[in-house]
Amino acid sequence: MQVKAAVLYEVGKAAPYADSKPLKVEQVELAAPGPGEVLVEVVSAGLCHSDLSVINGSMYPQLPNPMILGHEASGVVREVGSGVTDLKVDDHVVFSFVPMCGHCDNCAVGRPVLCKNGSVANARGTLLSGARRFSTAGGQPISYFTATSAFSQFTVVSQESLVAIDREVPLDKAALLGCALITGVGAVVNTARVAAGESVVIFGLGGVGLSTIMGAKLAGASPIIAVDMLPSKFDLALRLGADHTIDASKNDPVAAIRELTRGGAAYAFDVVGNTNVLAQAFSAIRPGGKAIAVGIPPSDKFVSVHAAAMVLQEKVLQGSFMGSAVPRRDIARLAHLYMTGKLPLEELLSPSITLEEINTGFDRLAQGTAIRQLIRFKE
């Protein structure tokens, strides 16, 4: 079938993207689903910094182009290939940006976001089977991003990349459950396991950072401190549960955090993906505290921290990928929290856009003037 998609042909084009147009919206060919694969009509897809990092070349520079980006998405199953057992036509689904094979060492011990086979597929730009189902009008294969490629009206993915959700969950908002929410809330409840009354600081107030604030609020953390260089984000952070805000463009955030917490926070989350910020997060925690790296830094960067403090003060520096989640468990839990009013994900939504506006949308994301923009494929 022919579908309309946003295709990335060249990495590193200069901003503004509305002018350089790194993403070309065009008709592409999409093959039918193979064994174990599913055709999904995409209803909503979010613009995330992970996509932006591919566009500007700071992350995953080795991924093969051309490529269709998009990993935070929701949709409806329209066709299933042979051997599909978990899903049926008309199911409502949220995408998982790590396909979960279910039988590698990491899947077997309950850590599917570290799936070995899924990681190999993501690095190669393919589905779990190694296949590519998209191609240009001229027949050139198009690579997948995170085995999902949701910046397309339709996509074919492995059944292991999808999680079925209750039909009562609004599909136009459910996309956020698969990236921003599962990553931010998961970092708090799965990775750090924050307990009620413990102090938390969040560096970076994008969609994932604000979701981390929501997770800290759910966990009963106190105080919750939000740090960013854009004060325009502070009102929303306070509405979502932050007790204090720190403008890092005008203040030393580490000194301010130590003062507010009387010596250092129990947990600090770097949701920026900047190694200098991660070092600040490590400096801002108290003895026995944990600094959690959530944002993904450029692939050529290294972090320097006070090594003796890791021993003498038992400080911990830890990573959190996709919120250390079990997607089939956690997406359902997050959906329930949203539907019962405990997770106000609508607060993250900036005005939605069309697929044709995608380059302008990434300009807004890069400038920090939008939190989460969703591409709506149908009105």
C-alpha positions, 0 to 999 in steps of 0.5 A: 500500500502507499502511505504518507510518511516523513522521511529523514534522508540526511542527518545534521541539516541546520536549523531552522528546520522549517527552512532546511526541511530534514524531514520530507513528507512524501508517499512511500510504499509499505509492504504487508505484515509478515509472520509475527507482524502487525499493520497499525493505523497511527492515530497520534505520534509525539515529537520527542527529543530522541527524534530530534537528536537523530535529526541533528546528529547528536545521537545514533549517528550510525543509523542507516538512512533513509529512515522514518522516525517516530517512536511515541505513538498510539494507533489501531490494529488493521491487519495481523500477519501469520503467527500473531497471538497477542493482538487482533484487528481493531485492538487499540495499541501503544507502541514500545520503542524497544521490541521485547523478544521475550526469550533473551537473558534480559527478557527472561529476568524481567528486564525487557527494555534491555532486550538483546534482540530488540537492541540489535534490531534498533541498531540496524534499523529493522524489525525483530525479524531483520526485515524492512517493510517501508521503501521509497517510490523508487524501491529504495529500502527505508530503515526503521527507527526503534522498530516503530517508525510512527511518523507515518499514516500506517506502519508495520511492526513486530507484535513485540513492539505493541501493547494493547490498551483499554478502549476507554483510554483516549487514543489521541493522548495515549501516545504519551504513555509509551515514552514521556510517561513511562520514562519519567514516571518509571525512573522514579518508581522502577529505577530509583524506587523513591519512598514517600517523604524523600527529597527529589530534584529534577534537572530538565523540564521537557516532556520526560522531566515533567513526567518525572515530577508527576512520578515524584508526586505520585510517590509522595516525595518531598520536597520536589525541586525542579531545575531548568534554564527556561523560567517559562516552564516553572508554572507548569512544574509547580502545577504538576507537583514541584515545591521549588523551582531553580533557574539554572541560568541565574543560580548555582543549582547545586548550591541552591539544592543543598540549601533547600534540602539541608545538605543534598537531595536523596535523588537527583534525575538528569533528564537533559542528557547533558554530561555537565548536568549529570555531574551537577546531579551527582554533586547535588545528592546527599551521602547515600543518595542516587543520581539517575541519568534519564536523558540520553547524552550524545554518543561521544560524551563521557561524564566525570564525577568525584570518584572518592565520593562514590566510596566514602559517601556511598553515592550512586550514579545509575542509568534509567532507560525507558523507566526500567519498565516492563511495558506490558505491565506499566503502560496499563498501570499508567493508563489506569492512573490517567483515567482515574485522574492521578496522572494529568498527562494533558498538562504536557500537551502543546497544540497538535500539528499535522504531518506536514508541519513536522519540521516546524514542530521540531523547531519549537521543540528545539527552542523549548517553546513546546512540551509535547506536540502530537501529530494527529493523522485524523481530525 
